Every structure is written in C-alpha cells, then in structure tokens.
Amino acid sequence: MPDAAARLHAIRAALADAARVAKRDPAEITLVAVSKNRSAEQIEELIEAGQRHFGENRVQEATTKWPNLRRRHPDVVLHMIGRLQSNKAEEAAALFDVIHSLDRPSLATALVKAGWSGPTYVQVNVGEEQQKGGVAIADLPDFLEAVRDLQITGLMAIPPAEVEPAPFFALLAKLVQRHDVSGLSMGMSGDYRAAAMLGATVVRVGTALFED
Ligand SMILES: *Cc1c(COP(=O)(O)O)cnc(C)c1O
C-alpha cells in the first residue's frame, strides 16, 4: 500500500476508535485532508486511496491547484479553512464548497454579494488570543444574528498552541449547543482524536496525512 493510503487508513481507524469510545457514530465525523503546500501528485495519491474532502488555507494557492484536480475528480469537496480577505470572496465562492473561516461582518457582506450560499462555519477565537482570527465568544450571539443571510452550519476553532486543547474543544461544543447549530470543525494532526471524542463533526488534518 502506498504510504499516503496507509496513513489515511490509520487516521480513519483512529477516528473510528475515538468515536466508539465516545459512543458516537464514526460516520458523523468528516475527515478533511488539509492539502496546503502539497502538490497535485500528493493530493491525487489520497484521492486514489478514497479521500474526498480537502482543505486549503489560501485562495491563491487553491486557484492554481484545484481547477485541474476538480475536472479530474468532480466528486471532491473543497473546504476553505484559512483567513479569507473580503476582496477574495468572489473567487472563494466560485472555487470552494464549504467555508470554515467566517470571522467578521464585512466578510459576510462580501460573501453574500458574491452569491455564496454554501455551508459556512463561524470561526471562534476560543483562546481569546489577540493575534488569532475568529469572533470573540462574547460577540458570538450578535454576530450570528448579523450573518443570518448565510447558511451557518456550525462553529470552527483553532485552540491556542502549546496548551491542552480538550477544554477548548469542550467549550466550542458547548457554544454549538447553545447557539443551535450542529457543525463542530475542530481538531488537527496533534489532537484530532481528542476532538473526535469531544464531538467534532469535522477534523482538519494535514501533517499526519501527508508526512511520516
Ligand atoms: C494547516 C491547518 C490545519 C492542519 O494542521 P496540521 O497540524 O498540519 O494537521 C488545520 N486547520 C487549519 C485552519 C490550518 O491552517
């Protein structure tokens, strides 16, 4: 089995295990392969191994890589997971199927203007970190009210680095319940098992899928 396929199967198995421990249905958890900085060849190895959901964090990079790949693999689902500039909203709306990084009203306005109607996650700054994108927890109720024109599927977060992520995952899960959405986009290479146990419906895994 090629290495990429082996890594994919190992991560799928680990997610299924985590789901079982938490008494969840593994089918509730979507694995998004984060393919930023990876070549089309690396991506196609994973597609051949059965992976369908991919995530990119920059519109420009995605625009150079994905139109070709999409023609060859029309059933791929492409997720925008990085900070999105309003002036790229139109390009993003044309290229992506899901957006995980709605974090300010001006971006919502730009997306509505671009005709975007796909599943959208609101990014929450769960660690209240100054340098990080995301809506502050205290602002979340007003923000969700203000972006009602979009199809808000759920919440997304990137917990602070270098600290135990589980409390932040639990916090995001609580916010999802409180605000009556269902999608929970959380967990990366180092912590996708913990995220899956704490309710993630989407995990975004790059390094662990593409590197040994
Ligand atoms: C890069 C990235 C990931 C994946 O990170 P890994 O640690 O490589 O798995 C997940 N989410 C976002 C928003 C990213 O930018």
The ligand as an SDF file (V2000), in Angstrom:
LIG
                    3D

 15 15  0  0  0  0  0  0  0  0999 V2000
   -2.8220   23.8510    8.4960 C   0  0  0  0  0  0  0  0  0  0  0  0
   -4.1490   23.8120    9.1540 C   0  0  0  0  0  0  0  0  0  0  0  0
   -4.6600   22.6120    9.6750 C   0  0  0  0  0  0  0  0  0  0  0  0
   -3.8970   21.3020    9.6580 C   0  0  0  0  0  0  0  0  0  0  0  0
   -2.8120   21.3360   10.5380 O   0  0  0  0  0  0  0  0  0  0  0  0
   -1.9060   20.0470   10.7790 P   0  0  0  0  0  0  0  0  0  0  0  0
   -1.3110   20.2790   12.1110 O   0  0  0  0  0  0  0  0  0  0  0  0
   -0.8930   20.0200    9.6810 O   0  0  0  0  0  0  0  0  0  0  0  0
   -2.7940   18.8570   10.7540 O   0  0  0  0  0  0  0  0  0  0  0  0
   -5.9270   22.6500   10.2370 C   0  0  0  0  0  0  0  0  0  0  0  0
   -6.6540   23.7810   10.2820 N   0  0  0  0  0  0  0  0  0  0  0  0
   -6.1970   24.9450    9.7970 C   0  0  0  0  0  0  0  0  0  0  0  0
   -7.0380   26.1590    9.8910 C   0  0  0  0  0  0  0  0  0  0  0  0
   -4.9250   25.0030    9.2120 C   0  0  0  0  0  0  0  0  0  0  0  0
   -4.4720   26.1670    8.7420 O   0  0  0  0  0  0  0  0  0  0  0  0
  1  2  1  0
  2  3  1  0
  2 14  2  0
  3  4  1  0
  3 10  2  0
  4  5  1  0
  5  6  1  0
  6  7  2  0
  6  8  1  0
  6  9  1  0
 10 11  1  0
 11 12  2  0
 12 13  1  0
 12 14  1  0
 14 15  1  0
M  END
$$$$
